[in-house]
Amino acid sequence: MYFDREIILFNQSATDRGNALKLLADEFLKRKLVTNKFLDGILERERNYPTGLNVNGLGIAIPHTDSDKVIVSQLGFLSLAKPVEFREMGSNVGKVDVSMIFMLCLKNANDQLEMLQKLVALFQNEHLVSQLQTCDSVENFIEVMKQAGIK
């Protein structure tokens, strides 16, 4: 359900955080899953509430925005060829070199907390995170998400 539109991009090149977020947000826009205010909402929220996480030495970000910019719920995934710097979640000064981004595009605001909890549980599973790091096919990625209880 959350990955049925297959917004899953591997080994992408981005010059910085904004460029990486735009790459992924543009995929949502192309598929008409979001309004044209979606990227602006993602960037603004990222400025005010950073989403970079250091998970056992691996940088992961979970950007999202308000549900009024969403038409159809979906999640997106982007892995980067070279990490880009994000600000650390819950910190105004910490930095994280992010190599994986899970972008939340959820119509129901209440679904955001539940999805964030599922993603954090996934990030705590070293085996699944290791699989994500080497994943290079949509089929393998979907299988990892199913194992994590995220469909």
Wavefront OBJ file of the C-alpha trace (Angstrom):
o trace
v 0.000 0.000 0.000
v 2.612 2.578 1.037
v 5.048 1.624 -1.719
v 2.578 0.538 -4.420
v 3.546 3.513 -6.629
v 7.171 2.375 -6.358
v 8.769 5.695 -5.532
v 12.022 3.900 -4.854
v 15.280 5.358 -6.144
v 18.687 3.747 -5.655
v 22.214 5.140 -5.737
v 21.222 8.680 -6.724
v 23.575 11.655 -6.849
v 22.646 14.826 -4.996
v 24.678 17.955 -4.346
v 23.061 18.723 -0.987
v 20.048 18.065 1.262
v 17.714 20.302 -0.754
v 18.662 18.623 -4.022
v 18.120 15.144 -2.526
v 14.708 16.135 -1.168
v 13.729 17.647 -4.522
v 14.702 14.453 -6.383
v 12.333 12.438 -4.245
v 9.536 15.019 -3.954
v 9.481 15.432 -7.752
v 8.593 11.739 -8.078
v 5.520 12.274 -5.892
v 4.533 15.308 -7.966
v 4.967 13.470 -11.292
v 2.548 10.816 -10.083
v 0.039 13.452 -8.896
v 0.167 12.193 -5.301
v 0.831 15.640 -3.817
v 0.029 19.287 -4.391
v 2.557 21.664 -5.915
v 3.211 22.954 -2.359
v 4.592 19.567 -1.217
v 8.308 20.275 -1.772
v 8.043 23.715 -0.150
v 6.348 22.073 2.836
v 9.058 19.407 3.076
v 11.850 22.002 2.915
v 10.188 24.331 5.444
v 9.533 21.530 7.915
v 13.113 20.293 7.500
v 14.405 23.788 8.347
v 12.267 23.979 11.491
v 12.264 20.327 12.555
v 15.289 18.455 11.189
v 14.853 14.753 10.429
v 18.408 13.407 10.218
v 19.124 10.362 12.381
v 22.379 8.615 13.130
v 21.483 4.917 13.272
v 24.523 2.908 14.343
v 26.773 5.116 12.232
v 24.397 5.233 9.253
v 22.654 8.497 8.368
v 18.933 8.201 7.643
v 16.390 11.018 7.201
v 12.595 10.860 7.435
v 11.303 14.116 5.911
v 7.588 14.822 5.837
v 5.127 17.688 5.763
v 1.529 18.492 6.619
v -1.233 16.277 5.250
v -2.944 19.172 3.423
v -0.196 18.919 0.779
v -0.927 15.221 0.175
v -3.479 13.833 -2.290
v -2.717 10.093 -1.980
v -0.745 8.458 0.837
v 2.558 6.940 -0.191
v 6.122 6.528 1.036
v 9.231 7.204 -0.974
v 12.768 5.894 -0.623
v 16.035 7.298 -1.928
v 19.522 5.927 -1.428
v 22.435 8.192 -2.211
v 25.711 7.349 -3.935
v 27.421 9.815 -1.566
v 25.870 11.066 1.681
v 24.589 14.618 2.046
v 24.476 16.614 5.255
v 21.220 16.911 7.208
v 20.665 18.522 10.557
v 20.138 16.035 13.346
v 16.618 15.426 14.633
v 16.058 17.184 17.949
v 19.208 19.302 17.610
v 19.909 22.769 16.333
v 23.623 22.122 15.906
v 24.149 18.409 15.228
v 24.825 17.211 11.690
v 24.290 13.804 10.095
v 25.676 12.531 6.798
v 22.569 10.916 5.318
v 22.712 8.146 2.742
v 19.079 6.935 2.920
v 15.890 8.979 2.886
v 12.384 7.743 3.654
v 9.946 10.486 2.615
v 6.505 10.330 4.209
v 3.541 11.425 2.142
v 0.556 10.662 4.357
v -2.961 12.008 3.871
v -4.079 11.182 7.411
v -2.013 13.140 9.942
v -2.586 10.411 12.546
v -0.782 7.903 10.300
v 2.461 9.877 10.609
v 3.163 8.884 14.223
v 2.420 5.222 13.511
v 4.659 5.217 10.430
v 7.476 6.990 12.271
v 7.288 4.303 14.957
v 7.449 1.534 12.335
v 10.424 3.160 10.635
v 12.293 3.597 13.920
v 11.665 -0.107 14.660
v 13.042 -0.933 11.200
v 16.135 1.213 11.841
v 16.791 -0.689 15.076
v 16.906 -3.988 13.157
v 20.544 -4.152 12.054
v 19.912 -7.062 9.681
v 17.172 -5.230 7.749
v 19.148 -1.974 7.682
v 22.113 -3.884 6.288
v 19.864 -5.290 3.558
v 18.645 -1.781 2.718
v 22.215 -0.538 2.374
v 22.955 -3.071 -0.358
v 19.492 -3.144 -1.921
v 19.444 -2.293 -5.625
v 16.109 -3.654 -6.844
v 12.529 -2.665 -6.152
v 11.613 -6.306 -5.482
v 14.294 -6.690 -2.799
v 13.353 -3.348 -1.255
v 9.665 -4.308 -1.056
v 10.632 -7.625 0.558
v 12.644 -5.804 3.260
v 9.677 -3.488 3.893
v 7.348 -6.478 4.241
v 9.738 -8.045 6.752
v 9.622 -4.760 8.681
v 5.799 -4.764 8.640
v 5.648 -1.771 6.284
v 3.686 -2.488 3.116
l 1 2 3 4 5 6 7 8 9 10 11 12 13 14 15 16 17 18 19 20 21 22 23 24 25 26 27 28 29 30 31 32 33 34 35 36 37 38 39 40 41 42 43 44 45 46 47 48 49 50 51 52 53 54 55 56 57 58 59 60 61 62 63 64 65 66 67 68 69 70 71 72 73 74 75 76 77 78 79 80 81 82 83 84 85 86 87 88 89 90 91 92 93 94 95 96 97 98 99 100 101 102 103 104 105 106 107 108 109 110 111 112 113 114 115 116 117 118 119 120 121 122 123 124 125 126 127 128 129 130 131 132 133 134 135 136 137 138 139 140 141 142 143 144 145 146 147 148 149 150 151
